[in-house]
Amino acid sequence: MRVDAHHHLWRYDAAEFGWIDEPMWALRRDFLPEELEREMQAAEVDAAVVVQARQTMEETRWLLELAKQSRVIRGVVGWAEIAAEDFPTVIEELEQEPLLKGLRHVVQAEPKGFLEGAEFNRGIRAMRGTGWVYDLLVYAPQLEEATLFVDRHPEQVFVLDHLGKPAIARDGLTEWARDFRELARRENVFCKVSGMVTEAAWERWSAEDLQRYFDIAVAAFGGVAADGGQRLAGVDRGVRLRPVVGDCATLDGAADDGAARSH
């Protein structure tokens, strides 16, 4: 079975999606399951995991309802206020949802030191026993902090989104590779091969620009998860769309990688 590990769905509202700025005008529309299913059929993908784009429980519940009605959505990575005092109560509610597979917070938008917060770490410990993953959404300069965070939770499974968002457009390979490889040494961390074009120069990227990052990711995390490795693939739709459309050449069998700022 071919499973795409990273899709976004939404009903567009300018007030709620302020991060979709003018260069990403192509994203200012709805992305709903009907379109997703057509695209997946054309790409011969069997199933998908949908991932939060807004930090609200309303969206998490909406995604879960969509998943229940869909023949292809096999899981949801939602959002909940992990640092809240009543998070254990929220866990009790969400554990009644078998299609919830994990949670994610948009750490890339948080200040330095966010992952050191006592309340947030308390919430991650509370997830123990749920079977949920935690998706790490960070920029490359946050990878060192993310590694220390992971080390505090050896029993929690983590998924690093978008290779840790290296600054491909600025040729930021050296610094990213050092911290990326260090994080990859943790056996409880998996990595999504996704979002590379997002961090490249949108108008002039090439497959060669991405290949170096892809090769490091494969070497660090091994084979695909289904074969015992620690690597997943995701196209990051609908964030993969942008005004200048382009699909990356397939890199050693990885999923195609689209464009626009991944979130």
C-alpha positions as CSV (number, residue, x, y, z in Angstrom):
1,M,0.0,0.0,0.0
2,R,1.3,3.5,-0.9
3,V,0.5,5.9,1.8
4,D,1.2,9.7,1.6
5,A,2.1,10.9,5.1
6,H,1.3,14.6,4.8
7,H,-1.7,16.4,3.4
8,H,-3.6,19.5,4.4
9,L,-7.3,20.1,4.0
10,W,-9.1,23.4,4.7
11,R,-12.0,25.7,3.9
12,Y,-10.1,28.9,3.2
13,D,-10.8,31.9,5.4
14,A,-8.4,34.9,5.2
15,A,-8.7,35.7,8.8
16,E,-7.8,32.1,9.9
17,F,-5.0,31.5,7.4
18,G,-3.0,34.7,7.7
19,W,0.3,32.8,7.0
20,I,-0.9,32.4,3.3
21,D,0.5,35.6,2.1
22,E,0.5,37.2,-1.4
23,P,3.3,35.0,-3.0
24,M,1.1,32.0,-2.1
25,W,-2.1,33.4,-3.6
26,A,-2.8,30.0,-5.3
27,L,-3.5,28.6,-1.8
28,R,-6.3,31.0,-1.1
29,R,-9.1,28.5,-1.9
30,D,-10.6,25.4,-0.4
31,F,-8.8,22.1,-0.3
32,L,-11.3,19.3,0.4
33,P,-11.4,15.5,0.3
34,E,-13.0,15.2,-3.1
35,E,-10.1,16.9,-4.8
36,L,-7.6,15.0,-2.7
37,E,-9.1,11.7,-3.8
38,R,-9.0,12.6,-7.5
39,E,-5.3,13.6,-7.2
40,M,-4.4,10.4,-5.2
41,Q,-6.1,8.2,-7.8
42,A,-4.2,9.9,-10.6
43,A,-0.9,9.4,-8.7
44,E,-1.8,5.8,-7.7
45,V,-1.6,6.6,-4.0
46,D,-3.8,4.3,-1.8
47,A,-4.1,6.2,1.4
48,A,-3.2,9.5,3.1
49,V,-2.6,11.1,6.5
50,V,-4.0,14.6,6.9
51,V,-2.2,17.1,9.1
52,Q,-3.4,20.2,11.0
53,A,-2.9,23.7,9.5
54,R,-4.6,25.7,12.2
55,Q,-4.0,25.4,15.9
56,T,-7.6,24.8,17.0
57,M,-9.5,21.9,18.4
58,E,-12.3,22.9,16.0
59,E,-10.0,22.0,13.1
60,T,-8.9,18.7,14.7
61,R,-12.5,17.6,15.2
62,W,-13.3,18.7,11.6
63,L,-10.4,16.6,10.2
64,L,-11.5,13.6,12.2
65,E,-15.0,13.9,10.8
66,L,-13.7,14.1,7.2
67,A,-11.5,11.1,7.9
68,K,-14.5,9.1,9.0
69,Q,-16.3,9.9,5.8
70,S,-13.4,9.2,3.5
71,R,-12.3,6.0,1.9
72,V,-8.6,7.2,1.6
73,I,-7.9,9.2,4.7
74,R,-6.4,6.6,7.2
75,G,-5.2,9.0,9.8
76,V,-5.1,12.5,11.3
77,V,-2.3,14.4,12.9
78,G,-4.2,17.1,14.8
79,W,-3.6,19.9,17.3
80,A,-4.5,20.2,20.9
81,E,-3.2,22.6,23.6
82,I,-0.5,20.3,24.9
83,A,0.7,22.7,27.5
84,A,-2.7,23.3,29.0
85,E,-3.5,22.1,32.5
86,D,-6.6,20.2,31.3
87,F,-4.7,18.4,28.5
88,P,-5.2,15.0,30.2
89,T,-8.9,15.6,29.9
90,V,-8.5,16.4,26.3
91,I,-6.5,13.2,25.8
92,E,-9.4,11.2,27.3
93,E,-11.7,12.8,24.7
94,L,-9.4,12.2,21.8
95,E,-8.6,8.6,22.7
96,Q,-12.1,7.8,21.6
97,E,-11.1,8.7,18.0
98,P,-9.2,5.8,16.5
99,L,-8.3,7.8,13.4
100,L,-6.2,10.3,15.4
101,K,-2.6,9.2,15.0
102,G,-0.7,12.1,16.5
103,L,-0.5,15.7,17.4
104,R,1.5,18.7,16.1
105,H,2.3,22.2,17.3
106,V,3.7,24.8,14.9
107,V,7.0,25.2,16.8
108,Q,8.6,26.9,13.8
109,A,6.6,30.0,14.8
110,E,7.6,29.9,18.5
111,P,10.6,31.6,20.1
112,K,13.8,30.0,21.0
113,G,13.4,27.8,24.1
114,F,9.8,26.9,23.5
115,L,10.5,23.1,23.6
116,E,12.2,23.6,27.0
117,G,8.9,24.8,28.6
118,A,7.9,22.8,31.6
119,E,4.2,22.8,30.7
120,F,4.8,21.6,27.1
121,N,7.0,18.8,28.3
122,R,4.5,17.8,30.9
123,G,1.9,17.4,28.1
124,I,4.2,15.3,26.0
125,R,4.7,13.0,29.0
126,A,0.9,12.7,29.3
127,M,0.7,11.3,25.8
128,R,2.6,8.2,26.9
129,G,0.5,5.2,26.4
130,T,-1.8,6.8,23.8
131,G,0.1,5.4,20.8
132,W,0.2,8.8,19.2
133,V,3.2,10.2,17.5
134,Y,4.3,13.8,17.9
135,D,5.2,15.7,14.7
136,L,8.1,18.0,15.0
137,L,7.7,21.1,12.8
138,V,10.8,23.2,13.2
139,Y,13.3,25.1,11.1
140,A,16.9,24.0,10.8
141,P,18.2,26.3,13.5
142,Q,15.8,24.7,15.9
143,L,17.1,21.2,15.3
144,E,19.5,21.2,18.2
145,E,16.8,22.3,20.6
146,A,14.5,19.6,19.1
147,T,17.2,16.9,19.8
148,L,17.4,17.9,23.5
149,F,13.6,17.8,23.6
150,V,13.5,14.3,22.1
151,D,16.1,13.1,24.6
152,R,13.7,14.1,27.4
153,H,11.1,11.7,26.0
154,P,12.8,8.4,25.0
155,E,9.5,6.5,25.0
156,Q,7.6,8.9,22.7
157,V,7.7,8.4,18.9
158,F,8.5,11.6,17.0
159,V,8.1,12.4,13.3
160,L,10.3,15.2,11.9
161,D,8.3,17.1,9.3
162,H,9.9,18.3,6.0
163,L,13.5,17.2,6.9
164,G,13.6,19.9,9.6
165,K,13.2,22.6,6.9
166,P,16.8,23.2,5.7
167,A,17.5,26.6,4.1
168,I,17.9,25.1,0.6
169,A,17.5,28.5,-1.1
170,R,20.5,29.9,0.9
171,D,22.6,26.7,0.5
172,G,22.3,26.0,4.2
173,L,23.4,22.4,4.0
174,T,26.4,22.3,6.3
175,E,24.7,23.6,9.5
176,W,21.5,21.7,8.8
177,A,23.3,18.4,8.1
178,R,25.2,18.4,11.3
179,D,22.1,18.8,13.5
180,F,19.9,16.7,11.3
181,R,22.3,13.7,11.5
182,E,22.5,14.1,15.3
183,L,18.7,14.0,15.6
184,A,18.6,11.0,13.3
185,R,20.7,8.9,15.7
186,R,17.6,8.7,18.0
187,E,15.7,5.5,17.2
188,N,12.4,7.0,18.3
189,V,12.5,9.6,15.5
190,F,11.2,9.2,12.0
191,C,11.5,11.7,9.2
192,K,9.1,12.8,6.4
193,V,10.7,13.4,3.0
194,S,8.6,16.3,2.2
195,G,8.6,20.1,1.9
196,M,12.0,20.4,0.2
197,V,10.9,22.7,-2.7
198,T,9.2,24.8,0.0
199,E,12.6,25.8,1.3
200,A,14.3,26.0,-2.1
201,A,14.2,29.0,-4.5
202,W,10.7,28.7,-5.8
203,E,11.3,30.1,-9.3
204,R,14.6,28.4,-10.1
205,W,15.1,25.2,-8.1
206,S,16.3,22.0,-9.8
207,A,16.4,18.4,-8.8
208,E,20.1,18.7,-8.2
209,D,19.4,21.4,-5.6
210,L,17.3,18.8,-3.7
211,Q,19.4,15.7,-4.3
212,R,22.1,16.5,-1.7
213,Y,19.5,17.0,1.0
214,F,17.6,13.9,0.0
215,D,20.8,11.8,0.0
216,I,21.7,12.9,3.5
217,A,18.2,12.2,4.7
218,V,18.2,8.6,3.3
219,A,21.7,7.9,4.7
220,A,20.7,9.2,8.1
221,F,17.3,7.6,8.5
222,G,17.6,4.5,6.3
223,G,14.8,2.9,4.3
224,V,11.1,3.6,4.3
225,A,9.3,2.8,7.5
226,A,7.3,0.0,5.9
227,D,10.6,-1.8,5.3
228,G,12.0,-1.2,8.8
229,G,13.6,2.2,8.2
230,Q,12.8,5.5,9.7
231,R,11.7,7.4,6.5
232,L,8.2,8.5,5.4
233,A,7.1,10.5,2.3
234,G,4.6,13.2,2.0
235,V,3.7,15.7,-0.8
236,D,2.5,18.4,1.6
237,R,-0.7,19.1,-0.3
238,G,-2.4,21.7,-0.4
239,V,0.7,23.7,0.7
240,R,2.6,22.2,-2.2
241,L,0.7,24.3,-4.7
242,R,1.9,27.8,-5.8
243,P,1.4,30.2,-8.7
244,V,4.4,28.8,-10.7
245,V,3.5,25.1,-10.7
246,G,6.2,22.5,-10.8
247,D,6.8,19.0,-9.5
248,C,10.2,17.9,-8.5
249,A,11.8,15.0,-10.4
250,T,11.4,11.8,-8.4
251,L,14.5,11.4,-6.3
252,D,15.5,7.7,-5.8
253,G,11.8,6.8,-5.5
254,A,10.7,9.5,-3.1
255,A,7.3,11.1,-3.3
256,D,7.2,14.1,-5.6
257,D,7.8,17.4,-3.7
258,G,5.7,20.4,-4.6
259,A,6.0,24.0,-3.7
260,A,5.1,27.0,-1.5
261,R,5.8,27.5,2.1
262,S,5.1,24.2,4.0
263,H,3.3,24.6,7.2
